[in-house]
Amino acid sequence: MSYLGTAALQAEVYRVLRENAALQDLVGDAIYDAMPVAAPAGPYVSLGPEAVRDAGDMTPAGAVHDFVVSVLSGAEAAGGFGAVKAAAVAVSEALETAEMALDRGHLAGLWFLRARARRAENGAGRRVDLTFRARIDLG
């Protein structure tokens, strides 16, 4: 197993999301790797948790990374799921269609696994958590 490609994957996912025009139209520059102290007013995107497991087989060393990208309604949002789901679609499309080159390792594939839409903890906001799987070869 190797965790060596995790920083490169995170940086590339962040870059792809920040440079995607469709996502920018929906959330502006509210795409975060580290959240600001106060939540943004409108919908925003946040990189979330990651689980990594060994992908050791007859191929070069590598790992499978399951990671979450969350789309949340902002602090002043009063609507339903519409804006959050539209931004989630843009996130999914951006990651599934982007050409990604990692600084460390080779991205062998990236796939959408699942999404979960729900009310935020306080009941006022909305969120969609998108889970993706990336295979990174390090040989």
N, CA, C and O atoms as a GROMACS GRO file, in nm:
protein
  556
    1MET      N    1   0.084  -0.118   0.000
    1MET     CA    2   0.000   0.000   0.000
    1MET      C    3   0.088   0.124   0.000
    1MET      O    4   0.201   0.123   0.049
    2SER      N    5   0.034   0.229  -0.056
    2SER     CA    6   0.107   0.354  -0.055
    2SER      C    7   0.011   0.471  -0.047
    2SER      O    8  -0.090   0.478  -0.118
    3TYR      N    9   0.044   0.562   0.040
    3TYR     CA   10  -0.032   0.687   0.057
    3TYR      C   11   0.039   0.801  -0.016
    3TYR      O   12   0.002   0.917   0.001
    4LEU      N   13   0.139   0.768  -0.096
    4LEU     CA   14   0.224   0.869  -0.157
    4LEU      C   15   0.153   0.960  -0.256
    4LEU      O   16   0.196   1.074  -0.275
    5GLY      N   17   0.046   0.914  -0.319
    5GLY     CA   18  -0.021   0.994  -0.420
    5GLY      C   19  -0.133   1.082  -0.369
    5GLY      O   20  -0.195   1.154  -0.447
    6THR      N   21  -0.160   1.080  -0.240
    6THR     CA   22  -0.278   1.150  -0.188
    6THR      C   23  -0.272   1.302  -0.205
    6THR      O   24  -0.372   1.362  -0.244
    7ALA      N   25  -0.158   1.364  -0.176
    7ALA     CA   26  -0.148   1.510  -0.190
    7ALA      C   27  -0.160   1.551  -0.336
    7ALA      O   28  -0.222   1.653  -0.367
    8ALA      N   29  -0.101   1.472  -0.425
    8ALA     CA   30  -0.109   1.504  -0.568
    8ALA      C   31  -0.252   1.492  -0.618
    8ALA      O   32  -0.297   1.575  -0.697
    9LEU      N   33  -0.324   1.391  -0.573
    9LEU     CA   34  -0.464   1.375  -0.613
    9LEU      C   35  -0.548   1.491  -0.562
    9LEU      O   36  -0.628   1.548  -0.637
   10GLN      N   37  -0.532   1.526  -0.437
   10GLN     CA   38  -0.610   1.636  -0.379
   10GLN      C   39  -0.583   1.768  -0.452
   10GLN      O   40  -0.676   1.843  -0.481
   11ALA      N   41  -0.458   1.794  -0.482
   11ALA     CA   42  -0.424   1.918  -0.553
   11ALA      C   43  -0.486   1.920  -0.692
   11ALA      O   44  -0.533   2.025  -0.736
   12GLU      N   45  -0.486   1.808  -0.760
   12GLU     CA   46  -0.540   1.804  -0.896
   12GLU      C   47  -0.694   1.814  -0.895
   12GLU      O   48  -0.751   1.880  -0.981
   13VAL      N   49  -0.760   1.749  -0.800
   13VAL     CA   50  -0.905   1.762  -0.789
   13VAL      C   51  -0.941   1.908  -0.762
   13VAL      O   52  -1.033   1.963  -0.824
   14TYR      N   53  -0.871   1.971  -0.671
   14TYR     CA   54  -0.895   2.112  -0.639
   14TYR      C   55  -0.875   2.200  -0.763
   14TYR      O   56  -0.956   2.288  -0.790
   15ARG      N   57  -0.768   2.176  -0.837
   15ARG     CA   58  -0.739   2.254  -0.958
   15ARG      C   59  -0.850   2.238  -1.060
   15ARG      O   60  -0.898   2.337  -1.117
   16VAL      N   61  -0.893   2.115  -1.085
   16VAL     CA   62  -0.998   2.090  -1.184
   16VAL      C   63  -1.127   2.162  -1.145
   16VAL      O   64  -1.192   2.223  -1.230
   17LEU      N   65  -1.164   2.155  -1.019
   17LEU     CA   66  -1.288   2.221  -0.975
   17LEU      C   67  -1.275   2.373  -0.986
   17LEU      O   68  -1.369   2.440  -1.030
   18ARG      N   69  -1.162   2.429  -0.946
   18ARG     CA   70  -1.143   2.574  -0.952
   18ARG      C   71  -1.144   2.628  -1.094
   18ARG      O   72  -1.183   2.743  -1.117
   19GLU      N   73  -1.100   2.547  -1.190
   19GLU     CA   74  -1.090   2.593  -1.329
   19GLU      C   75  -1.212   2.559  -1.414
   19GLU      O   76  -1.216   2.593  -1.532
   20ASN      N   77  -1.312   2.493  -1.356
   20ASN     CA   78  -1.429   2.454  -1.434
   20ASN      C   79  -1.528   2.571  -1.446
   20ASN      O   80  -1.579   2.620  -1.346
   21ALA      N   81  -1.553   2.614  -1.568
   21ALA     CA   82  -1.638   2.731  -1.593
   21ALA      C   83  -1.783   2.708  -1.549
   21ALA      O   84  -1.844   2.798  -1.491
   22ALA      N   85  -1.838   2.591  -1.574
   22ALA     CA   86  -1.977   2.563  -1.534
   22ALA      C   87  -1.993   2.569  -1.383
   22ALA      O   88  -2.092   2.622  -1.333
   23LEU      N   89  -1.896   2.516  -1.310
   23LEU     CA   90  -1.903   2.520  -1.165
   23LEU      C   91  -1.885   2.663  -1.114
   23LEU      O   92  -1.952   2.705  -1.020
   24GLN      N   93  -1.795   2.738  -1.177
   24GLN     CA   94  -1.776   2.878  -1.138
   24GLN      C   95  -1.903   2.959  -1.158
   24GLN      O   96  -1.932   3.048  -1.077
   25ASP      N   97  -1.979   2.930  -1.264
   25ASP     CA   98  -2.105   3.001  -1.287
   25ASP      C   99  -2.203   2.978  -1.172
   25ASP      O  100  -2.287   3.064  -1.144
   26LEU      N  101  -2.194   2.863  -1.106
   26LEU     CA  102  -2.289   2.827  -1.001
   26LEU      C  103  -2.244   2.867  -0.861
   26LEU      O  104  -2.327   2.903  -0.777
   27VAL      N  105  -2.113   2.860  -0.834
   27VAL     CA  106  -2.065   2.889  -0.698
   27VAL      C  107  -1.959   2.997  -0.692
   27VAL      O  108  -1.910   3.031  -0.583
   28GLY      N  109  -1.922   3.053  -0.807
   28GLY     CA  110  -1.815   3.154  -0.808
   28GLY      C  111  -1.684   3.092  -0.765
   28GLY      O  112  -1.647   2.984  -0.811
   29ASP      N  113  -1.612   3.160  -0.677
   29ASP     CA  114  -1.485   3.105  -0.630
   29ASP      C  115  -1.499   3.034  -0.495
   29ASP      O  116  -1.400   3.012  -0.426
   30ALA      N  117  -1.621   2.999  -0.458
   30ALA     CA  118  -1.648   2.934  -0.329
   30ALA      C  119  -1.622   2.783  -0.338
   30ALA      O  120  -1.712   2.701  -0.321
   31ILE      N  121  -1.496   2.749  -0.364
   31ILE     CA  122  -1.450   2.611  -0.371
   31ILE      C  123  -1.334   2.602  -0.274
   31ILE      O  124  -1.233   2.670  -0.291
   32TYR      N  125  -1.348   2.518  -0.170
   32TYR     CA  126  -1.254   2.522  -0.060
   32TYR      C  127  -1.188   2.387  -0.035
   32TYR      O  128  -1.250   2.281  -0.041
   33ASP      N  129  -1.059   2.396  -0.007
   33ASP     CA  130  -0.984   2.283   0.046
   33ASP      C  131  -0.982   2.298   0.198
   33ASP      O  132  -0.995   2.199   0.271
   34ALA      N  133  -0.967   2.420   0.245
   34ALA     CA  134  -0.977   2.452   0.387
   34ALA      C  135  -1.089   2.555   0.401
   34ALA      O  136  -1.087   2.660   0.336
   35MET      N  137  -1.185   2.524   0.484
   35MET     CA  138  -1.302   2.610   0.499
   35MET      C  139  -1.266   2.743   0.567
   35MET      O  140  -1.183   2.748   0.658
   36PRO      N  141  -1.332   2.851   0.522
   36PRO     CA  142  -1.313   2.979   0.592
   36PRO      C  143  -1.386   2.974   0.726
   36PRO      O  144  -1.464   2.882   0.752
   37VAL      N  145  -1.358   3.071   0.811
   37VAL     CA  146  -1.419   3.074   0.944
   37VAL      C  147  -1.571   3.082   0.934
   37VAL      O  148  -1.642   3.010   1.005
   38ALA      N  149  -1.623   3.169   0.848
   38ALA     CA  150  -1.768   3.184   0.830
   38ALA      C  151  -1.808   3.119   0.698
   38ALA      O  152  -1.740   3.133   0.597
   39ALA      N  153  -1.921   3.048   0.701
   39ALA     CA  154  -1.971   2.984   0.579
   39ALA      C  155  -2.010   3.090   0.477
   39ALA      O  156  -2.061   3.196   0.514
   40PRO      N  157  -1.986   3.063   0.349
   40PRO     CA  158  -2.026   3.157   0.243
   40PRO      C  159  -2.177   3.177   0.240
   40PRO      O  160  -2.253   3.096   0.294
   41ALA      N  161  -2.220   3.284   0.175
   41ALA     CA  162  -2.363   3.315   0.167
   41ALA      C  163  -2.438   3.222   0.072
   41ALA      O  164  -2.551   3.184   0.102
   42GLY      N  165  -2.379   3.186  -0.039
   42GLY     CA  166  -2.446   3.102  -0.138
   42GLY      C  167  -2.392   2.960  -0.135
   42GLY      O  168  -2.320   2.923  -0.043
   43PRO      N  169  -2.427   2.880  -0.236
   43PRO     CA  170  -2.377   2.743  -0.240
   43PRO      C  171  -2.225   2.742  -0.253
   43PRO      O  172  -2.165   2.830  -0.316
   44TYR      N  173  -2.164   2.640  -0.194
   44TYR     CA  174  -2.018   2.628  -0.201
   44TYR      C  175  -1.977   2.482  -0.204
   44TYR      O  176  -2.056   2.392  -0.173
   45VAL      N  177  -1.852   2.460  -0.242
   45VAL     CA  178  -1.797   2.325  -0.256
   45VAL      C  179  -1.682   2.310  -0.158
   45VAL      O  180  -1.601   2.401  -0.141
   46SER      N  181  -1.675   2.193  -0.095
   46SER     CA  182  -1.569   2.166   0.000
   46SER      C  183  -1.514   2.026  -0.023
   46SER      O  184  -1.589   1.929  -0.035
   47LEU      N  185  -1.380   2.015  -0.030
   47LEU     CA  186  -1.318   1.884  -0.037
   47LEU      C  187  -1.332   1.819   0.100
   47LEU      O  188  -1.313   1.885   0.203
   48GLY      N  189  -1.364   1.690   0.102
   48GLY     CA  190  -1.394   1.625   0.228
   48GLY      C  191  -1.305   1.507   0.259
   48GLY      O  192  -1.189   1.502   0.217
   49PRO      N  193  -1.360   1.411   0.333
   49PRO     CA  194  -1.282   1.297   0.379
   49PRO      C  195  -1.233   1.208   0.265
   49PRO      O  196  -1.284   1.211   0.153
   50GLU      N  197  -1.133   1.128   0.298
   50GLU     CA  198  -1.075   1.035   0.202
   50GLU      C  199  -1.040   0.906   0.276
   50GLU      O  200  -0.990   0.910   0.388
   51ALA      N  201  -1.066   0.794   0.212
   51ALA     CA  202  -1.023   0.664   0.263
   51ALA      C  203  -0.936   0.600   0.155
   51ALA      O  204  -0.970   0.602   0.037
   52VAL      N  205  -0.823   0.545   0.197
   52VAL     CA  206  -0.727   0.489   0.102
   52VAL      C  207  -0.701   0.344   0.140
   52VAL      O  208  -0.686   0.309   0.257
   53ARG      N  209  -0.695   0.259   0.036
   53ARG     CA  210  -0.661   0.119   0.061
   53ARG      C  211  -0.563   0.070  -0.044
   53ARG      O  212  -0.550   0.127  -0.153
   54ASP      N  213  -0.495  -0.035  -0.009
   54ASP     CA  214  -0.395  -0.094  -0.096
   54ASP      C  215  -0.457  -0.142  -0.226
   54ASP      O  216  -0.569  -0.194  -0.228
   55ALA      N  217  -0.384  -0.123  -0.334
   55ALA     CA  218  -0.425  -0.176  -0.463
   55ALA      C  219  -0.314  -0.265  -0.518
   55ALA      O  220  -0.294  -0.275  -0.639
   56GLY      N  221  -0.242  -0.327  -0.426
   56GLY     CA  222  -0.131  -0.412  -0.465
   56GLY      C  223  -0.177  -0.536  -0.539
   56GLY      O  224  -0.260  -0.613  -0.490
   57ASP      N  225  -0.122  -0.554  -0.656
   57ASP     CA  226  -0.147  -0.674  -0.735
   57ASP      C  227  -0.024  -0.695  -0.822
   57ASP      O  228   0.087  -0.660  -0.780
   58MET      N  229  -0.038  -0.749  -0.937
   58MET     CA  230   0.076  -0.774  -1.024
   58MET      C  231   0.123  -0.648  -1.097
   58MET      O  232   0.227  -0.649  -1.163
   59THR      N  233   0.048  -0.540  -1.083
   59THR     CA  234   0.087  -0.413  -1.145
   59THR      C  235   0.176  -0.336  -1.047
   59THR      O  236   0.198  -0.383  -0.935
   60PRO      N  237   0.226  -0.220  -1.087
   60PRO     CA  238   0.310  -0.142  -0.994
   60PRO      C  239   0.233  -0.106  -0.867
   60PRO      O  240   0.110  -0.113  -0.862
   61ALA      N  241   0.308  -0.067  -0.765
   61ALA     CA  242   0.248  -0.026  -0.638
   61ALA      C  243   0.146   0.083  -0.662
   61ALA      O  244   0.161   0.168  -0.750
   62GLY      N  245   0.042   0.080  -0.582
   62GLY     CA  246  -0.060   0.182  -0.597
   62GLY      C  247  -0.163   0.173  -0.487
   62GLY      O  248  -0.152   0.092  -0.395
   63ALA      N  249  -0.264   0.257  -0.499
   63ALA     CA  250  -0.369   0.262  -0.398
   63ALA      C  251  -0.500   0.308  -0.461
   63ALA      O  252  -0.503   0.372  -0.566
   64VAL      N  253  -0.608   0.272  -0.394
   64VAL     CA  254  -0.741   0.317  -0.433
   64VAL      C  255  -0.784   0.421  -0.330
   64VAL      O  256  -0.782   0.397  -0.210
   65HIS      N  257  -0.822   0.538  -0.380
   65HIS     CA  258  -0.863   0.650  -0.295
   65HIS      C  259  -1.012   0.674  -0.315
   65HIS      O  260  -1.055   0.706  -0.426
   66ASP      N  261  -1.090   0.659  -0.210
   66ASP     CA  262  -1.231   0.699  -0.213
   66ASP      C  263  -1.238   0.834  -0.142
   66ASP      O  264  -1.203   0.845  -0.024
   67PHE      N  265  -1.282   0.936  -0.214
   67PHE     CA  266  -1.284   1.069  -0.155
   67PHE      C  267  -1.418   1.136  -0.178
   67PHE      O  268  -1.491   1.103  -0.272
   68VAL      N  269  -1.450   1.230  -0.089
   68VAL     CA  270  -1.579   1.299  -0.091
   68VAL      C  271  -1.559   1.445  -0.128
   68VAL      O  272  -1.467   1.512  -0.080
   69VAL      N  273  -1.647   1.492  -0.216
   69VAL     CA  274  -1.657   1.635  -0.246
   69VAL      C  275  -1.800   1.673  -0.206
   69VAL      O  276  -1.896   1.614  -0.255
   70SER      N  277  -1.812   1.771  -0.118
   70SER     CA  278  -1.944   1.812  -0.069
   70SER      C  279  -1.984   1.944  -0.131
   70SER      O  280  -1.902   2.034  -0.149
   71VAL      N  281  -2.113   1.954  -0.164
   71VAL     CA  282  -2.172   2.079  -0.209
   71VAL      C  283  -2.275   2.116  -0.104
   71VAL      O  284  -2.364   2.037  -0.073
   72LEU      N  285  -2.264   2.237  -0.050
   72LEU     CA  286  -2.350   2.279   0.060
   72LEU      C  287  -2.417   2.411   0.028
   72LEU      O  288  -2.364   2.493  -0.048
   73SER      N  289  -2.535   2.431   0.086
   73SER     CA  290  -2.599   2.561   0.071
   73SER      C  291  -2.532   2.657   0.169
   73SER      O  292  -2.486   2.616   0.276
   74GLY      N  293  -2.528   2.783   0.133
   74GLY     CA  294  -2.460   2.882   0.214
   74GLY      C  295  -2.538   2.922   0.338
   74GLY      O  296  -2.651   2.878   0.359
   75ALA      N  297  -2.476   3.006   0.418
   75ALA     CA  298  -2.533   3.050   0.544
   75ALA      C  299  -2.666   3.122   0.527
   75ALA      O  300  -2.750   3.119   0.617
   76GLU      N  301  -2.686   3.189   0.413
   76GLU     CA  302  -2.808   3.266   0.394
   76GLU      C  303  -2.905   3.201   0.295
   76GLU      O  304  -3.003   3.263   0.255
   77ALA      N  305  -2.879   3.077   0.257
   77ALA     CA  306  -2.965   3.009   0.160
   77ALA      C  307  -3.095   2.966   0.226
   77ALA      O  308  -3.095   2.910   0.336
   78ALA      N  309  -3.206   2.992   0.159
   78ALA     CA  310  -3.336   2.955   0.213
   78ALA      C  311  -3.410   2.859   0.122
   78ALA      O  312  -3.518   2.812   0.158
   79GLY      N  313  -3.356   2.830   0.006
   79GLY     CA  314  -3.425   2.746  -0.091
   79GLY      C  315  -3.410   2.598  -0.061
   79GLY      O  316  -3.359   2.558   0.043
   80GLY      N  317  -3.457   2.519  -0.154
   80GLY     CA  318  -3.447   2.375  -0.142
   80GLY      C  319  -3.316   2.323  -0.196
   80GLY      O  320  -3.211   2.386  -0.183
   81PHE      N  321  -3.324   2.206  -0.256
   81PHE     CA  322  -3.205   2.138  -0.305
   81PHE      C  323  -3.160   2.184  -0.443
   81PHE      O  324  -3.050   2.147  -0.486
   82GLY      N  325  -3.239   2.261  -0.515
   82GLY     CA  326  -3.210   2.293  -0.655
   82GLY      C  327  -3.070   2.344  -0.682
   82GLY      O  328  -3.000   2.286  -0.765
   83ALA      N  329  -3.029   2.450  -0.615
   83ALA     CA  330  -2.897   2.509  -0.641
   83ALA      C  331  -2.785   2.414  -0.600
   83ALA      O  332  -2.682   2.406  -0.668
   84VAL      N  333  -2.803   2.344  -0.491
   84VAL     CA  334  -2.700   2.252  -0.443
   84VAL      C  335  -2.686   2.134  -0.539
   84VAL      O  336  -2.574   2.092  -0.570
   85LYS      N  337  -2.797   2.081  -0.587
   85LYS     CA  338  -2.790   1.968  -0.680
   85LYS      C  339  -2.732   2.012  -0.815
   85LYS      O  340  -2.658   1.935  -0.877
   86ALA      N  341  -2.763   2.131  -0.861
   86ALA     CA  342  -2.706   2.180  -0.986
   86ALA      C  343  -2.554   2.190  -0.975
   86ALA      O  344  -2.482   2.152  -1.067
   87ALA      N  345  -2.505   2.241  -0.863
   87ALA     CA  346  -2.360   2.250  -0.842
   87ALA      C  347  -2.299   2.111  -0.828
   87ALA      O  348  -2.187   2.089  -0.873
   88ALA      N  349  -2.370   2.017  -0.766
   88ALA     CA  350  -2.320   1.880  -0.753
   88ALA      C  351  -2.305   1.814  -0.890
   88ALA      O  352  -2.210   1.740  -0.915
   89VAL      N  353  -2.400   1.840  -0.979
   89VAL     CA  354  -2.391   1.787  -1.116
   89VAL      C  355  -2.267   1.844  -1.184
   89VAL      O  356  -2.195   1.772  -1.253
   90ALA      N  357  -2.240   1.972  -1.166
   90ALA     CA  358  -2.124   2.035  -1.227
   90ALA      C  359  -1.993   1.977  -1.171
   90ALA      O  360  -1.898   1.957  -1.246
   91VAL      N  361  -1.990   1.949  -1.040
   91VAL     CA  362  -1.872   1.886  -0.980
   91VAL      C  363  -1.849   1.749  -1.043
   91VAL      O  364  -1.738   1.716  -1.083
   92SER      N  365  -1.956   1.671  -1.050
   92SER     CA  366  -1.945   1.536  -1.106
   92SER      C  367  -1.897   1.539  -1.250
   92SER      O  368  -1.807   1.464  -1.288
   93GLU      N  369  -1.956   1.625  -1.330
   93GLU     CA  370  -1.917   1.634  -1.470
   93GLU      C  371  -1.772   1.681  -1.485
   93GLU      O  372  -1.698   1.630  -1.569
   94ALA      N  373  -1.732   1.777  -1.403
   94ALA     CA  374  -1.595   1.828  -1.410
   94ALA      C  375  -1.493   1.716  -1.380
   94ALA      O  376  -1.395   1.701  -1.453
   95LEU      N  377  -1.518   1.640  -1.275
   95LEU     CA  378  -1.422   1.537  -1.237
   95LEU      C  379  -1.424   1.417  -1.331
   95LEU      O  380  -1.320   1.356  -1.356
   96GLU      N  381  -1.541   1.383  -1.381
   96GLU     CA  382  -1.552   1.265  -1.468
   96GLU      C  383  -1.498   1.289  -1.608
   96GLU      O  384  -1.468   1.194  -1.679
   97THR      N  385  -1.486   1.415  -1.650
   97THR     CA  386  -1.443   1.444  -1.787
   97THR      C  387  -1.306   1.508  -1.797
   97THR      O  388  -1.252   1.522  -1.907
   98ALA      N  389  -1.247   1.546  -1.685
   98ALA     CA  390  -1.121   1.620  -1.687
   98ALA      C  391  -1.002   1.530  -1.720
   98ALA      O  392  -0.999   1.411  -1.686
   99GLU      N  393  -0.906   1.589  -1.786
   99GLU     CA  394  -0.776   1.526  -1.804
   99GLU      C  395  -0.693   1.564  -1.681
   99GLU      O  396  -0.669   1.682  -1.656
  100MET      N  397  -0.651   1.464  -1.605
  100MET     CA  398  -0.577   1.493  -1.482
  100MET      C  399  -0.437   1.433  -1.489
  100MET      O  400  -0.420   1.315  -1.522
  101ALA      N  401  -0.339   1.514  -1.458
  101ALA     CA  402  -0.201   1.470  -1.450
  101ALA      C  403  -0.152   1.498  -1.309
  101ALA      O  404  -0.149   1.613  -1.266
  102LEU      N  405  -0.113   1.394  -1.238
  102LEU     CA  406  -0.068   1.409  -1.100
  102LEU      C  407   0.081   1.442  -1.094
  102LEU      O  408   0.158   1.398  -1.179
  103ASP      N  409   0.119   1.519  -0.993
  103ASP     CA  410   0.260   1.548  -0.970
  103ASP      C  411   0.336   1.424  -0.923
  103ASP      O  412   0.457   1.414  -0.941
  104ARG      N  413   0.264   1.331  -0.864
  104ARG     CA  414   0.325   1.207  -0.814
  104ARG      C  415   0.232   1.091  -0.846
  104ARG      O  416   0.117   1.090  -0.804
  105GLY      N  417   0.281   0.995  -0.920
  105GLY     CA  418   0.201   0.880  -0.959
  105GLY      C  419   0.122   0.908  -1.085
  105GLY      O  420   0.126   1.017  -1.143
  106HIS      N  421   0.049   0.806  -1.126
  106HIS     CA  422  -0.033   0.813  -1.247
  106HIS      C  423  -0.177   0.780  -1.210
  106HIS      O  424  -0.204   0.677  -1.148
  107LEU      N  425  -0.269   0.866  -1.249
  107LEU     CA  426  -0.411   0.841  -1.225
  107LEU      C  427  -0.460   0.741  -1.330
  107LEU      O  428  -0.480   0.776  -1.446
  108ALA      N  429  -0.478   0.617  -1.287
  108ALA     CA  430  -0.521   0.511  -1.379
  108ALA      C  431  -0.670   0.521  -1.410
  108ALA      O  432  -0.713   0.477  -1.516
  109GLY      N  433  -0.747   0.579  -1.320
  109GLY     CA  434  -0.890   0.595  -1.343
  109GLY      C  435  -0.956   0.670  -1.231
  109GLY      O  436  -0.907   0.672  -1.118
  110LEU      N  437  -1.069   0.734  -1.262
  110LEU     CA  438  -1.148   0.805  -1.163
  110LEU      C  439  -1.294   0.780  -1.195
  110LEU      O  440  -1.338   0.802  -1.308
  111TRP      N  441  -1.372   0.734  -1.094
  111TRP     CA  442  -1.510   0.696  -1.114
  111TRP      C  443  -1.599   0.756  -1.006
  111TRP      O  444  -1.559   0.770  -0.890
  112PHE      N  445  -1.720   0.791  -1.046
  112PHE     CA  446  -1.823   0.831  -0.951
  112PHE      C  447  -1.875   0.705  -0.883
  112PHE      O  448  -1.904   0.606  -0.951
  113LEU      N  449  -1.888   0.706  -0.750
  113LEU     CA  450  -1.941   0.591  -0.677
  113LEU      C  451  -2.084   0.612  -0.629
  113LEU      O  452  -2.171   0.528  -0.651
  114ARG      N  453  -2.109   0.726  -0.564
  114ARG     CA  454  -2.242   0.749  -0.507
  114ARG      C  455  -2.256   0.895  -0.465
  114ARG      O  456  -2.159   0.970  -0.457
  115ALA      N  457  -2.381   0.932  -0.439
  115ALA     CA  458  -2.411   1.066  -0.386
  115ALA      C  459  -2.518   1.052  -0.280
  115ALA      O  460  -2.602   0.962  -0.285
  116ARG      N  461  -2.514   1.141  -0.185
  116ARG     CA  462  -2.616   1.144  -0.080
  116ARG      C  463  -2.659   1.289  -0.060
  116ARG      O  464  -2.578   1.374  -0.024
  117ALA      N  465  -2.788   1.316  -0.084
  117ALA     CA  466  -2.845   1.449  -0.065
  117ALA      C  467  -2.924   1.448   0.065
  117ALA      O  468  -3.000   1.354   0.092
  118ARG      N  469  -2.904   1.552   0.147
  118ARG     CA  470  -2.975   1.557   0.275
  118ARG      C  471  -2.977   1.699   0.330
  118ARG      O  472  -2.905   1.787   0.282
  119ARG      N  473  -3.059   1.718   0.431
  119ARG     CA  474  -3.058   1.846   0.503
  119ARG      C  475  -2.933   1.850   0.589
  119ARG      O  476  -2.888   1.748   0.640
  120ALA      N  477  -2.877   1.970   0.605
  120ALA     CA  478  -2.761   1.986   0.692
  120ALA      C  479  -2.802   1.962   0.837
  120ALA      O  480  -2.922   1.955   0.867
  121GLU      N  481  -2.706   1.951   0.924
  121GLU     CA  482  -2.730   1.916   1.064
  121GLU      C  483  -2.835   2.004   1.132
  121GLU      O  484  -2.917   1.955   1.210
  122ASN      N  485  -2.832   2.133   1.105
  122ASN     CA  486  -2.927   2.224   1.171
  122ASN      C  487  -3.064   2.227   1.104
  122ASN      O  488  -3.155   2.293   1.153
  123GLY      N  489  -3.079   2.157   0.992
  123GLY     CA  490  -3.207   2.149   0.923
  123GLY      C  491  -3.233   2.260   0.824
  123GLY      O  492  -3.320   2.246   0.738
  124ALA      N  493  -3.160   2.371   0.834
  124ALA     CA  494  -3.186   2.484   0.745
  124ALA      C  495  -3.115   2.471   0.612
  124ALA      O  496  -3.169   2.509   0.508
  125GLY      N  497  -2.995   2.418   0.613
  125GLY     CA  498  -2.916   2.408   0.491
  125GLY      C  499  -2.937   2.276   0.420
  125GLY      O  500  -3.005   2.186   0.470
  126ARG      N  501  -2.877   2.266   0.302
  126ARG     CA  502  -2.882   2.143   0.223
  126ARG      C  503  -2.740   2.105   0.188
  126ARG      O  504  -2.651   2.190   0.184
  127ARG      N  505  -2.718   1.974   0.164
  127ARG     CA  506  -2.587   1.929   0.122
  127ARG      C  507  -2.598   1.805   0.036
  127ARG      O  508  -2.688   1.723   0.053
  128VAL      N  509  -2.504   1.793  -0.056
  128VAL     CA  510  -2.489   1.673  -0.136
  128VAL      C  511  -2.344   1.629  -0.121
  128VAL      O  512  -2.252   1.705  -0.151
  129ASP      N  513  -2.324   1.507  -0.075
  129ASP     CA  514  -2.191   1.449  -0.063
  129ASP      C  515  -2.170   1.352  -0.178
  129ASP      O  516  -2.241   1.252  -0.189
  130LEU      N  517  -2.073   1.382  -0.263
  130LEU     CA  518  -2.041   1.299  -0.379
  130LEU      C  519  -1.915   1.219  -0.347
  130LEU      O  520  -1.814   1.275  -0.305
  131THR      N  521  -1.921   1.089  -0.366
  131THR     CA  522  -1.806   1.003  -0.341
  131THR      C  523  -1.750   0.953  -0.474
  131THR      O  524  -1.824   0.901  -0.558
  132PHE      N  525  -1.620   0.970  -0.491
  132PHE     CA  526  -1.549   0.927  -0.610
  132PHE      C  527  -1.440   0.828  -0.572
  132PHE      O  528  -1.393   0.827  -0.458
  133ARG      N  529  -1.402   0.745  -0.666
  133ARG     CA  530  -1.291   0.650  -0.646
  133ARG      C  531  -1.184   0.679  -0.750
  133ARG      O  532  -1.213   0.692  -0.869
  134ALA      N  533  -1.061   0.688  -0.703
  134ALA     CA  534  -0.947   0.709  -0.792
  134ALA      C  535  -0.847   0.596  -0.769
  134ALA      O  536  -0.820   0.558  -0.656
  135ARG      N  537  -0.794   0.544  -0.877
  135ARG     CA  538  -0.686   0.445  -0.871
  135ARG      C  539  -0.559   0.515  -0.912
  135ARG      O  540  -0.551   0.572  -1.021
  136ILE      N  541  -0.457   0.512  -0.824
  136ILE     CA  542  -0.329   0.574  -0.854
  136ILE      C  543  -0.222   0.465  -0.858
  136ILE      O  544  -0.207   0.388  -0.763
  137ASP      N  545  -0.149   0.460  -0.968
  137ASP     CA  546  -0.036   0.371  -0.981
  137ASP      C  547   0.091   0.452  -0.954
  137ASP      O  548   0.105   0.565  -1.002
  138LEU      N  549   0.182   0.394  -0.878
  138LEU     CA  550   0.302   0.467  -0.839
  138LEU      C  551   0.430   0.412  -0.900
  138LEU      O  552   0.538   0.461  -0.870
  139GLY      N  553   0.418   0.311  -0.983
  139GLY     CA  554   0.538   0.249  -1.039
  139GLY      C  555   0.595   0.320  -1.158
  139GLY      O  556   0.696   0.277  -1.213
   0.00000   0.00000   0.00000
